[in-house]
Amino acid sequence: MGLPRQVAALSTGMLFGAKVGFMVATAATISGCMLTFLASRYLFARWVYQRFPNKSLVIHRFLSVNTFTKALLIRILPLGSNFITNIVAGATKIPFAPYVAGSALGFIPQMVIFSLAGAGIKLAAETQQQMSVALAGLALGLMLMLYIKHKHKLQAKKKLSQG
C-alpha cells in the first residue's frame, strides 16, 4: 500500500528474476489496490464525501459507468499515483470487482517491463562481478608473472657478479 508499482516490480525483478519478480510484484500490487480501496470505502468514504461532495460525485459518475474499462485505462497509463487512485475510487460507490479486475489487467504491462528491467539490472550486476573477479585474477596473474621475472633477473645478476 503506497509503494509505487514500478518500484515493487523493479525490486522483485532484481531479487527473484523476471518471472517470479513479476508474479510477486503483481500479487502485491493487486493486494495493495484491494486493501487501499476497501480501507477507503469503509474508513474514509464519509469524510471524503463530506469534504468534497461535488468532486466525489464527478469521480463516481466517471468510474461507475464501464468501471472495468476505465480502471484498465487508468492503470495502463503510467500517470498518477496508484495509492491516491485507490483511495479516491474506494471513497465512491463504484463496484469493487470490476474496478479491481480492470486494475489488475492494467497493471500487467508495466509490471512485465519493470520486472524485466530489474532482472536485467541483477544480470548486469552479476556480469560486472564476474568481470571484476576475472580482471582481478588477470591482474594478480600479471603481478605474479612480473614478480617471478624480476626474481629471475635478480638471480641472474647475482650469478654474474659471483662468477
N, C-alpha and C positions, 0 to 999 in steps of 0.2 A: 504494500500500500504506500503510494507516494514515490516509489523508486521508478525513474523513467524506464520504460520497457527496453529502450535501446541499451542502457547500461546493464540491465539484467541479462539480455541476450549476449552482449559482448563479453561480460564477465563469465557467464556459464559456458560460452563457447571456448574461452581460454582455459577454463578449469576442466571441462569434461569433453571437449571436442565438439564438432559441429552438430552431430545428430543428437547426442544426449543433452548438450547445451541448449539446443533448440527446444527439445521436449520439456526440460526443466524450466527454462525461462518462460515458455508459453504457458505451462501449467501455473506457474507463479503469477504471471500477468493476468490470466483469466481469474484466478482465485482472488487476486487483489481487486480486480474490477468488480467481482461479485460482492466481496466484503465491503468495499467502499460504497457501492450502490446501496446495499442493504442497510449499512450503518447510517447513511444519509437519509434513506427513506424513513427509518424508524427513530432516528435521534434528532435529525436536523430539519426535516421537511417543513414542519410547522413554523419554525424560526425563520427559515429561508422565505417561505411564502408570506409571512407577516412583514418581513423587512423589504422584500422585493416582489410584491404581488403582480405587478404588470410584467416584469421580466420573467417571472415564473410561468405566467400564462403563455407568453410568447414561446418560451422554450418547450412547454408542454404541448402546445399546438403543433410546433415543428416536429418534435420527436414522436408524438402519438400516432401520426399517420405514416405508414410504411417504416415502422420502427427498425426492423431488421436492416433494411436497405440504408437508411440514414445512419445507423450505428456503424454499418460496414464502411460507408463512405467517410465518415468522420475518422475512423481508425486507419484507413488506408492512407489518408493524407497525414503526413508527419507533422502537422501543425498543432499547437496547443498542448495542454497538459492532460494526460490520462486521468490523473487524480481529480483535477477540477471538473473534467467532463463527467466522471462517475458521480461526483458529489452533486453536480447540477442535475444530472439525469435522475439520480435517486431521489432528489427533492421534489420531483414532479410525480405525476401519477401514470407514467408510461409503463407498459408491461415489461416485466423483468426478463422473461425468457427470450423474446425476440431481440431485446437490447443486448443481452449477454451473448447470444448466438451470433449476431451481426458483428459485435465487437471481437469475439474470438476469431471469426473468419478474417476480419480486417487486420488483426494483429499478425497473422501468418507471414505476409511478405517481408515486413521489417524484421521479424524475429529470425527468419531464414538468413537475411542479409547480415544482420549483426552477429548471429551465431557463427556464420562462416567467417566473418571478419575476425572474431575473437579466436577461432580455431587457427586462422592464418597468422595472427599475432603470436600465438603459442608456438606454431610451427616455425615461424621466423626466429623466435627466441631460442628454440631448441637447435635450429640450424646455426645460429650465431654462437651458441655454447659449444657445439661440436667443432665449429671452425676455430673458436678460441682455443679449445683443447688441442686441436691439430696444429695450430700455429705455435702454441706454447711448446708442444712436443718437438716441432721443427726447430724452434729457437734453441731449445735445450740440446738437441742433437748437434746443431751447428756449433754451439758453445763447447760441447764436449769434444767435437772434432778439432776445433781450433786449439783447445787445451792440449789434446794429445799431440797435435802437430807442433805446438810450441815446446812441449816437453821433449819431443824427439830432437828438435833443433838444439835445445839446451844440452842434451846428452851428446849430440854430435859435436858441439863446440867443446864440451868437456873432454871428449876423446881426442880431439885435435890438439887441445892445449896440453894434454898429458903425453901424447905420442910423438 
